[in-house]
Amino acid sequence: GIDRIVKENSESGLMFIGLEDPDIWIDEEKKIHLYYTIAYKLINEEGFVTHLGHAEGEDLENLDATKPVLSPDLNDIETIAGYKEVAISPRAFDFGRINLAESGYGAGFGSEGVSTIIAAKARDMGKPWEFLKTVADPAKIGYSWANGHLSPGLIFHENFISYKDLLVGIVNGREKTKEINGQKVFGRFSVGLMLFNPETGEIPWISEKPLISDPDARTITFASDFLRLNKNSGILYAHVDDSFVRAYKIDARKLTKFLPDSI
């Protein structure tokens, strides 16, 4: 059903360019939910708009596309250019679940835009979510490694690592784009830590320094998945330079040393 969804969200001034950024989440009934980016290029100006698409089914061979769970306001892409790169909260409440996603403002998701992190409430994980607010904006962060763009990586389960009543997560940051000899040079990506309030969606803390700065990355180091091995350890996977995947061993006991004494 994806062709129907793409057509329903196509409008004049937009050109569909593809699907990307798949994230798989399995609910309590073992139903598979696939979240992904539906990207459109602005025809008459620089930039992109994106929908956070959704499909569900009993297995990966039988997925049905549904309406996107988050969609941009095409009349105000300077404020919200779209949604992508979801991070599902491992904790649910009576009102549902508050998740994180990458959003953006400025010239869409183009080189002049800025990627931010937003919180959205999902009463039903397969139906449209409610946008709540922007919870992390690079322009308000004083750390050079993350003052250009921000994107949520993943949120660890609290039985792996937590901080008081907050959850611990991975955040992807990027330095500002620079201009050197009249040419734009994209900033370097790094991977850091964040604290997340699953009941409000707030991110009260982002690490002052990155946790990972890949030595072979020219620009991109984007952490997006975690495979837990046992009680205290797991593997964090990071996409490097649109070229290869790096695996990092994570020890929860050592990871706590990077968390703040207080916030």
C-alpha positions as CSV (number, residue, x, y, z in Angstrom):
1,G,0.0,0.0,0.0
2,I,3.0,2.4,0.0
3,D,2.2,3.7,-3.5
4,R,-1.2,4.9,-2.3
5,I,0.4,6.6,0.8
6,V,3.0,8.4,-1.4
7,K,0.3,9.6,-3.8
8,E,-2.0,10.8,-0.9
9,N,0.8,13.0,0.5
10,S,2.1,14.3,-2.8
11,E,1.2,18.0,-3.6
12,S,2.1,20.5,-6.2
13,G,5.6,21.9,-5.6
14,L,6.8,18.5,-4.2
15,M,8.7,15.7,-5.9
16,F,8.8,12.3,-4.2
17,I,12.4,11.1,-4.0
18,G,12.2,7.9,-1.9
19,L,11.9,6.0,1.4
20,E,14.7,5.7,4.0
21,D,15.6,5.4,7.7
22,P,13.7,2.2,8.6
23,D,13.1,1.5,12.3
24,I,11.4,-1.7,13.5
25,W,9.5,-1.8,16.8
26,I,7.6,-4.9,18.0
27,D,4.6,-4.4,20.4
28,E,3.4,-6.5,23.3
29,E,1.2,-8.6,20.9
30,K,4.2,-9.3,18.7
31,K,2.9,-7.1,15.9
32,I,5.7,-5.5,13.9
33,H,5.6,-1.8,13.4
34,L,7.9,-0.3,10.7
35,Y,8.6,3.4,10.8
36,Y,10.4,5.1,7.9
37,T,11.0,8.4,6.2
38,I,8.8,9.4,3.2
39,A,10.9,12.2,1.6
40,Y,9.8,14.9,-0.9
41,K,12.1,17.5,-2.5
42,L,10.9,21.1,-2.9
43,I,10.8,21.7,-6.6
44,N,11.0,25.5,-6.6
45,E,13.4,26.0,-3.7
46,E,16.2,24.2,-1.8
47,G,15.2,21.7,0.8
48,F,13.0,18.7,1.6
49,V,10.0,17.8,3.6
50,T,9.4,14.5,5.2
51,H,6.7,12.3,6.7
52,L,7.3,9.7,9.4
53,G,5.6,6.7,7.6
54,H,4.3,3.6,9.2
55,A,3.5,0.0,8.2
56,E,2.4,-2.9,10.4
57,G,1.9,-6.7,10.1
58,E,2.6,-10.1,11.6
59,D,5.9,-10.4,9.8
60,L,8.3,-8.5,7.5
61,E,6.9,-10.3,4.4
62,N,3.3,-9.0,5.1
63,L,3.3,-5.4,6.1
64,D,0.5,-2.9,5.3
65,A,1.3,0.8,4.9
66,T,-0.9,3.1,7.0
67,K,-1.2,6.9,7.2
68,P,2.0,8.5,8.4
69,V,2.2,8.9,12.2
70,L,3.7,12.4,11.8
71,S,3.4,14.8,8.9
72,P,4.7,18.4,8.2
73,D,2.6,21.5,7.8
74,L,3.4,22.4,4.2
75,N,2.2,26.0,5.0
76,D,4.9,26.4,7.7
77,I,8.0,24.4,6.8
78,E,10.2,27.2,8.2
79,T,9.0,26.0,11.6
80,I,8.5,22.3,11.1
81,A,10.0,20.8,8.0
82,G,9.0,17.2,8.8
83,Y,9.8,14.2,10.8
84,K,12.2,11.2,10.6
85,E,14.5,9.0,12.7
86,V,12.2,7.8,15.4
87,A,13.3,6.7,18.9
88,I,10.6,4.7,20.7
89,S,10.3,5.1,24.4
90,P,10.5,1.7,26.3
91,R,8.1,3.0,28.9
92,A,4.3,3.3,28.4
93,F,1.7,5.0,30.5
94,D,-2.1,5.1,30.7
95,F,-2.1,7.9,28.2
96,G,0.1,6.0,25.8
97,R,3.8,6.5,25.0
98,I,5.9,9.6,24.3
99,N,8.5,9.1,21.6
100,L,11.2,11.2,20.1
101,A,11.8,12.0,16.4
102,E,14.1,14.2,14.4
103,S,12.4,17.3,13.0
104,G,13.8,20.5,11.5
105,Y,13.3,24.1,10.7
106,G,14.7,26.6,8.2
107,A,14.8,25.5,4.6
108,G,13.3,22.1,5.1
109,F,16.0,19.5,5.6
110,G,18.3,21.2,3.1
111,S,21.8,22.5,3.8
112,E,20.4,25.7,5.3
113,G,18.0,23.9,7.7
114,V,18.5,22.8,11.3
115,S,17.6,19.4,12.6
116,T,16.0,19.3,16.1
117,I,14.5,16.6,18.4
118,I,10.8,16.7,19.0
119,A,8.5,14.7,21.4
120,A,5.2,13.2,20.2
121,K,2.5,11.3,22.1
122,A,1.3,8.0,20.7
123,R,-2.0,6.8,22.1
124,D,-1.9,4.1,19.4
125,M,1.5,3.3,17.9
126,G,-0.1,2.6,14.5
127,K,-2.2,5.7,14.2
128,P,-1.3,9.4,13.9
129,W,0.7,10.8,16.9
130,E,0.2,14.1,18.6
131,F,3.1,16.5,18.2
132,L,4.0,17.9,21.6
133,K,7.0,20.2,21.4
134,T,10.6,20.6,20.4
135,V,12.7,19.2,23.2
136,A,16.3,19.8,21.9
137,D,17.5,22.5,19.6
138,P,21.1,22.8,18.5
139,A,20.9,26.6,18.6
140,K,20.4,26.4,22.3
141,I,23.3,24.0,23.0
142,G,26.7,25.4,23.8
143,Y,28.6,22.3,22.8
144,S,30.3,22.5,19.4
145,W,29.9,18.8,18.6
146,A,26.1,19.2,18.6
147,N,25.4,22.9,17.8
148,G,24.6,22.3,14.1
149,H,22.1,19.4,14.1
150,L,20.6,16.9,16.5
151,S,18.8,13.6,16.0
152,P,17.7,10.9,18.5
153,G,19.5,7.6,18.4
154,L,17.8,5.2,20.7
155,I,16.6,5.0,24.3
156,F,18.0,2.2,26.5
157,H,15.6,0.1,28.6
158,E,15.6,1.1,32.2
159,N,16.7,-2.4,33.3
160,F,19.9,-1.9,31.3
161,I,20.7,1.6,32.5
162,S,18.8,4.5,34.0
163,Y,19.3,7.7,36.0
164,K,16.9,8.3,38.9
165,D,13.5,8.6,37.2
166,L,15.0,9.3,33.8
167,L,15.9,7.1,30.9
168,V,19.3,7.2,29.2
169,G,19.5,7.5,25.5
170,I,21.9,8.0,22.6
171,V,21.8,11.3,20.7
172,N,23.5,12.0,17.3
173,G,25.0,15.5,17.0
174,R,26.6,17.4,14.2
175,E,28.9,20.5,14.1
176,K,27.7,23.5,12.3
177,T,28.3,23.7,8.5
178,K,31.3,25.9,7.7
179,E,32.2,28.0,4.7
180,I,35.8,27.6,3.6
181,N,37.0,29.5,0.5
182,G,33.4,30.0,-0.6
183,Q,32.5,26.4,-0.3
184,K,30.2,24.8,2.3
185,V,31.8,22.1,4.3
186,F,29.5,19.9,6.3
187,G,30.2,19.5,10.0
188,R,31.3,16.3,11.6
189,F,28.9,14.0,13.3
190,S,29.5,12.5,16.7
191,V,27.5,10.3,19.1
192,G,26.7,11.4,22.7
193,L,24.4,10.7,25.6
194,M,21.1,12.2,26.7
195,L,18.7,11.9,29.6
196,F,15.0,11.5,28.7
197,N,11.9,12.0,30.8
198,P,9.4,9.3,29.4
199,E,6.4,11.0,31.1
200,T,6.9,14.5,29.6
201,G,9.2,13.9,26.6
202,E,11.8,16.4,28.0
203,I,15.5,16.0,27.4
204,P,17.0,17.8,30.5
205,W,20.6,16.9,29.8
206,I,22.9,16.2,26.8
207,S,26.5,15.3,27.3
208,E,29.0,18.1,27.1
209,K,31.4,15.8,25.1
210,P,30.6,13.1,22.6
211,L,30.8,9.4,23.6
212,I,32.0,8.4,20.2
213,S,33.8,10.2,17.5
214,D,34.7,7.6,14.9
215,P,38.3,7.9,13.7
216,D,37.5,6.9,10.1
217,A,34.5,9.1,9.6
218,R,34.9,12.1,7.3
219,T,31.5,13.5,8.4
220,I,28.9,10.9,9.3
221,T,28.8,8.8,12.4
222,F,25.1,8.0,13.1
223,A,24.2,5.5,15.8
224,S,20.8,4.0,15.4
225,D,20.5,0.5,16.8
226,F,21.5,-1.5,19.9
227,L,21.7,-5.3,20.4
228,R,21.6,-6.3,24.1
229,L,23.8,-9.2,24.9
230,N,23.3,-9.7,28.6
231,K,22.4,-7.8,31.8
232,N,25.3,-5.3,31.6
233,S,26.5,-5.2,28.0
234,G,25.4,-4.8,24.4
235,I,26.5,-3.7,20.9
236,L,25.8,-0.2,19.6
237,Y,25.7,0.0,15.8
238,A,26.7,3.2,14.0
239,H,26.4,4.0,10.3
240,V,29.7,5.7,9.1
241,D,29.9,8.0,6.0
242,D,27.0,6.2,4.2
243,S,29.6,3.5,3.6
244,F,29.9,0.9,6.4
245,V,28.6,0.0,9.9
246,R,30.7,0.1,13.0
247,A,30.0,-2.0,16.1
248,Y,30.8,-0.6,19.5
249,K,30.7,-2.6,22.7
250,I,28.8,-0.9,25.5
251,D,29.1,-1.7,29.2
252,A,26.3,-0.3,31.3
253,R,28.4,-0.1,34.4
254,K,31.1,1.9,32.7
255,L,28.5,4.0,30.9
256,T,27.2,5.4,34.2
257,K,30.5,7.2,34.7
258,F,29.6,9.5,31.8
259,L,26.3,10.6,33.4
260,P,26.2,13.8,35.5
261,D,26.4,13.9,39.2
262,S,23.3,16.0,39.3
263,I,21.1,18.0,36.8
